[in-house]
Structure formats: C-alpha cells, structure tokens
Amino acid sequence: MSVPLTKIGDKLELRGAAYFQAHGYLVRRSVSLAVAAGTADATDIDLLAIRFSVPLAEERLVADCKDRRKPKPFERILWVRGLASFANAGKAIVVLPRSVWQAREFANQGGVEIIESLEIEKFLKTTAKSFVPFGEASNELSVRRGQNSNRELARESTALRQMLVTGHPLTNLNRIISRLSKIGKIREGDFWMLRYICFDAAVIASVMLVRFAAESKWTPEKDWSAYARKKLTFGDVSPNKALQLAQYALDRKIVEGIPAPAYTNEIIQLIKSLIINPNVAASLPIVLDRHLFDQVLMKRPRPALPQTTDDDEVLKLARRTLSAISYAAGIPASIWQTSSHENIATPTKVTVKSATDGTKQPLLHSTGETSVETPDLPANVADQLNTSPK
C-alpha cells in the first residue's frame, strides 16, 4: 500500500526535489526566508538546492513549484526572480505542469528557467537505474515528518533551514551546535523526529563548513584560521562588545577574557581538510544527506549505484564531521547509528582535550543544568556563560 501525499502540490515538489538531487544538488523543501535565522519568516522557498563545484564554489538555486490548472506563469516568474535575489541564489526556476511559449520568452528575459513536470518525469525515468531519490524527495519521509505535533521541534527545524540562506557560515555553525545541545533537553515527542532534526542539523552544518572552505580557499591558512577562530569565539559581535555583554550578563568583571570554544581546533582542522581535498569536500553535504536520511533514518541499504574513487574518502570525512558535531554539542555519537535507541537527553560523559593546555578533562553533559538567558550574545558566548561557574 502506497503512502498518501500530505497535501496537494507535494507530488510536484517531491519530483522536483528528486530532479535536482539527480543533478548533484542538496535539496530542502519549504525553507523560510527571513532577515536572520530564528526570526519571523517573510515567505518560504518551495525548493532550495545547493551544489558545490571544484575548485570549491557554491551554486545555489530556488524553485517555485505550482501544480495548478491555472498556475499564472507570468506572476510566478516575477515572484521567483525576486525570491532568488533575496536568497542570494544564482538560478531561479519555475516548475509548472505546462507552459506556453510566451511564458518561456518572458522568463528568458528575466533570467528565469521554466521546467515542465513532463520534462522532470522523462529525465527521472532515464536515470532510474543510476539514481534513487531519498531524503527530501522521499514521499514516505515527507509524510512522517508532517505527522510531527511538537511545536518546539517544528520551530527548531524552521530555524535550522533558514541558516541555508542567511547568516555567516561559522556563526551559523555555532548556532547549530547550540540548538543541538538544546534539542537534547526536549523530552516530548517521538525519538524518530528528534533524530530527524539532528540529522538535518548535521547536514546543514556540513554545508556551513564547506561554504566557509569555499570562501577561504585562496586565503593563506594563518589568516583564514585566525578569522575562523574569531568567528567561532565572538560570532557576529566585536570582541569588545562581546566582553561587555558577557560582563553585563554575569554581573562581574571578566579579566580572563572569553575563551574559544573547546571544539575550535577540531573545526579548524576539519576546514583545512576540506580546502586540501576539494573533490571530497564538494560531495560531503549530499553524501552525508543520503547516508543519514536514507541508510540510517529510513534503514535502507546503500544503493548499488556507480561508485567513484572518492566515495570512501567522502564517507570518512562525513563520519569525522559527525564526530566533531557530537563532541561540540554534547550529544551521544550513537545518534548517528542505524541501531540507535538512546535518548538524546541521556547525560553523556565525554573526555576531551582542553583548547588551551591540551590536558584531558571529563565533561558531563546533563539536561538538569541551569542556563543564563543571553539573547543578545553570540551563540558561542552564550554557551560559555551557560557552562561557567555561577
């Protein structure tokens, strides 16, 4: 028995997602466009697709999907052109059941592409033996996600996806780590949905890492690594302002300064690996996406598709990325495994290296800790305060 679609129009979005996946794009549906991640959304993007080429460079497109008898193509063309501008997307696409030549000519004048659903179906039919849709293109996963009734998880999912179109990559990475730590404290809702949000966060984190690597590939290592350390420590706030906010929040003078997060060195080494291995880096987000959502979450075997010499290296880097995220957010590494039944909120004792002196120190990540409300501080600075002795 087939799984029903959640609403009218889903089929076109799902097939559109599969189409772009087959072209090597990481795809997300229903991405809210906002001024900053976590703020009120202005509108939503039906399909956001991201792909990295070699040498590392990001390609981003937005697609508007309208499965109606009268889709008003001229209106959709103008709409998606403006949407692409706000989303910093190089390509704007309208997906329609059918179109007239006048609409195609109008779209061409505005730098917009039109793809008919029949074109998508023909293409997917020709690639059926070499490509299997997954994740955002999976109807089963879409229905399961739509059954979530936990509003807090829904808000976390929306905020995470907003980071794909707004914010600095490393500031976003700090925010993702902070949100993953908070997700571990959510006690309501099913474990499947918690893992779904964690997996989405991990894939988005990989995009942030590759995005920063792409922006830094021609910069000397000593310069980009210093800049990365600064962004991971202070976010989008200047060091002096961050110190002032921290002192105000703690109501005491901080003479020792604000230390870099314990995971800073590991993240910098990860970025270095991405810059050195652009072929592997370019494939990381989509390989991690398929691994987590298809093989782990949906428990499907790895498809017998044509493999490249870099596939194993990409998987190694994907596992290294997941390990770094687990350590940084203080969540069990078993969350990324197929047989995981562990509650994310379970306190986990982890032995880590101090970022300053290299000594090993035990950390206990517990859901019973208290935190300081510091909405005006960078994500990392707020985390430092929340783990500081009161």
N, C-alpha and C positions, 0 to 999 in steps of 0.2 A: 504494500500500500504506500503510495507516494505521500510525501509530507506537503500539506497545503501551504500556499503562499500567504504571507501575513497581511498583505493589502494590495489593492490594485496598483500597478506600476512597478511592483517589486520584480516581476519577471524581467522587464526590460533593464532594470538596474543590475540585476544579477548576471544577466547575459552580457551586459556592457562591462561589468567588472571582470568577467571571465575573458572577454576580448582583450582588455588591456593587460590582464595577467599574462596572457599568452604572448604578449609583446614585451614581456620582461618588466612590467611595472608593478610596484607595490600599490595595492588599491585599498581605499577606505571609502565606505558609503556614509552618507549623512554626516558630513563634517561641518560643524558650526563655525561660521565666520564671525569673529569678534575682535574688539580692539586689543584684548590680551586674554590669554588662557584663563578660564575660570570666570570671566565676566559675561554679562548678558550678551547673547548672540544677536547679530543683525539679520542674518539669514543662514541658510545651510547650503552646502555643496552636495549635489546628488552623488557624484563620483569625483574623488581626488586621487590622482595617480602620480606616483613618484618613481623615477628611474635614474640610476647613476651610470654614467658612461666612463670610458677610460681614454685619456687620463681623467681622474676624478672630476666630474662635473654633474650637477643636478639638472634633471629635466622634470618639469612639473606641469601637469595639465589638469584642467577641470572640465567635467562633462555634465551637461544638463539633460536629463532623460525625461521625456514626456510621452507616455503611452496613452494618447487620447485620439478620438476620432478626428477632432479638430484641434491640433496642438498649437496653432498660431505661431508658425515658424519664425516670422519676422520679429515678433516680440521676444521669442526665446533666444534668437541670435543676438539682439541688443542686450538682453539680460546676461547671457553667459560671457559676452565681451567685457562688460563691466565687472562681473564676478571674477574673471581671470585677472583683471587689473588689481583688485583688492587682495587676491590670494597670491599675488606675485607669480602667476602661472604663465609660462611661455606659450602654451597652447590652450585654445578654447574650442570645445566641441559640443555640438548639439546632437543628441541621439533621438531619432524620430522613427515612427513606423514607416513613413514615406515622406517624400518631399518633392516639390515642383522645381523646375529649373530656375524660376525667378528667385526662389529662396536660396538656392545654391549660389547664384550670381551675387545676391546681396551679402551672403555670408562671406564669400571670397573677398568682397570689397572691404569688409571689416576684419579680415584675418581670422575668420571662424570657419571650422570644418563641420560638415554635416555627414553623419553616418546613419544609414538606414538600418533598421533591425534585420532586414533580409541580408544585408552585407555581413552583419555580425554572425548570423546563423550559418551562412555559407562558409565563412572563414573558420568558425569553430568546428564545422563538420570536416573540413580538410585537415585540421590539426588534432582530430580526436585520438589518433594513435600516438601522438607525441606530447600531448598536453592534457592534464586532468585538472579541472577547476577546483579550487579549495578556498578555505577561509571566507573572505568577503563575497566570494562568488558561489558559496555553498548555500543552497536553499535550507537544508537541514539546520545548519549553524545559525542562519538568519532567524529562523522560527524559534529556535531555542533561546537565542539572545532576546527576542521580542517578548518572551514569557517572563522576563525578569520583572519583579514587582518592588525591588528595593530601590527607592529613590536616591539614596546616598550613592549606591553603586552606579546608577544611571548618571548622576552628576559627575562622578569621577571619570566615567567613560567619555562624557562630552568634553570635559576639561582637558583630558589627555589628548584627544584627537585635535583639539584646537591648536595644540602646540605644533602640529604639522605645517600650519600656515602662518603662525605668528610667534615672535619671541626669538631671542638668541639661542643657538643650539646648546651651549653649556649651561646657561641659566635654566633652560627647559629641562636639561638633564638633572639638575639639582631638584627642580620641581617634581620630576617624575619619581626620583628616589624618595623625596619627602612624601609624596602621595602613596607610594607603595608601602612605606612604613605605616601610614595611617590606615590603609586598606587592611593591614594585618590586624587591626583592632576592631574591625567590623565583625560583629557576632551574629547578625541576622542575614538571612538569605542563604541560598544553596552554595555549596563549595564549588560546583561547576562554574557558576557565574563569577565567583571570586577569582578563580583561576583564569577565566576568560579576560577579566580586566587586567590581571597581572601579565598575561601573555601579550595583550595589546600594548601595555606599558613598555614591556621589554622590546618589542618590535619598534615602537616609536623612539625608544632610547637609542636603538641601533641607527635609526635614521639621523638622530641628532649627532651621534658620533661620526658617522660618515659625512654628514653635512659639514661639520667643523673641519674634518680632514680635507674635504674638497676645497674649503675656503683657505686652508693653511698650507696647501701642498707646495707652493712656491716660496713660502716664508722660511727663513733659517730656523732650525729646531730650537735653538736657545730663545728665540723671540716668540715663536708660537707657544712653546711650553710655558714660558713666563706669563704670557697673556692668558693661557688656559688656566693656570693656577690662580690668577687674579679673578677670573670669571667664576671659577668654582668656589672661591672663597667669599667674594663680595657680591656676586650676581651683577645686576644692572646698577647697583648703587656704588658711589665712590667709596674708597676705603675710609676716609674721614667721616663721611656721612653714616656709613655702616657702624663705625665705632660709636658715634654719638647716639644712634638709635639703640644700640646694644646697651650702652651705659644707662640710657633713659629707661629701658625696659627692665633692667636688673636693679636699677636704683643704686648703683655703685660705680666707682671709677675702675676701669679695666686697664691695668698697666701692662699686662702681658700681651695685649693685642688680640686680634681674632685669628685663631689658627686655621690653616687649610683643613678641609675635611680629611678624615683618615684614608679615604679611598682615592685621594687626588693623584698620588703617584701611579696607582694602578690604571686609572683612567688615562693619564698622560702616556703611559707605555702602550695602552690599547690604541690610542690615536696614532702613535708612532708606527705601530704595526700596520694600520690602515693606510697610512701615507706611503709606507715602503712597499706594500702589496696592493696596488690599485685594482688589479683584476679580481682579487679576493674581496676587497672592500666593496666594490661596486655591486657584488652579488649578495652581500651579507643581509640586508633587510628582507629581501624576498625569500631567500633560503631559510632564514630564521622564521619568517611568517609561515611558510609551508610546514616546517618542522613542528612548530608549536601548535598550530591550529589544526593541522591535518593528522600528523603522526601521533602527537601527544594528546591533544584535547579530544579529537574525534576517534583516536586509536585505530587509524587506518595504516596499513603497511606502506612503506616507502614505495612509490610507484616505480615500475620498471621502465623508466624513461632513459633516453640517451644521456650519458654522464660525460662530464668533461674532466680534464686532469686537475682542475681547481676545486672540484666539488668537495673532496675530503678536507681540503685546506679551509674552505669556507665553513664547513661544519665544525672544525676545530676552533675557528675564530668565533663562531656562534656560541659554542659552549663556554669559551673564555669570557665572552660578553655576558652571558647569563650568570656565570660565577661572580663576576665583578658586581653585577646588579644585586645579586643575593647578599653579598657581603655589605655593600653600601647601604641597602635598605633594611638589613637585618631580618630577612625572611629566609625560611629553610630552602636550601638548594634542591630538595626533593620536590618542590613545587613544579619544577620543570620536567619531571619524570612521568612516564606513562602510568605507572602504578601508584602514583601519589594519592594517599588518602589523608595526609597530615593536615590538620587545621593550620591555616596561615598564622593564626593568632597564638599558636603554641610558643612559649618562650624558648629561645634557642641560644645556647651558649656557644660563642664563636671565639676562637683565638686569632687575633690579628696583630699586625705589626704597627707600632706607633709611627705616625708620619714624621715625627721629629727625631727620635733617638734610635729607632729600629728595634726596640725591645718588644717582646711579645706580651700582650696584656689580654686577659679574659674580659669579654664583654657579654653582658646578659641583656638580651632584647626582650622586654616584658611588656605586656599590654596593660599593666597596672600602674605605669609611671604617670606622673603629672607633667603638664606642659605649660609653657608661658604663651599666652596669646600675643603674637607679634605680627600682625597682618602687614605692617609697613616695612618689615625687614626682608632682605633676600631670603630665599628658601633655605640656603645653607646656613646663614647667620642665625635664623630662627631655630634651626636644628641644633646648632651649637649651644644656644641658650637652653633649649629643652633638655639637653643632656648635661648641663653644667650644675654643680652642686648649688642647692638653694640655700 
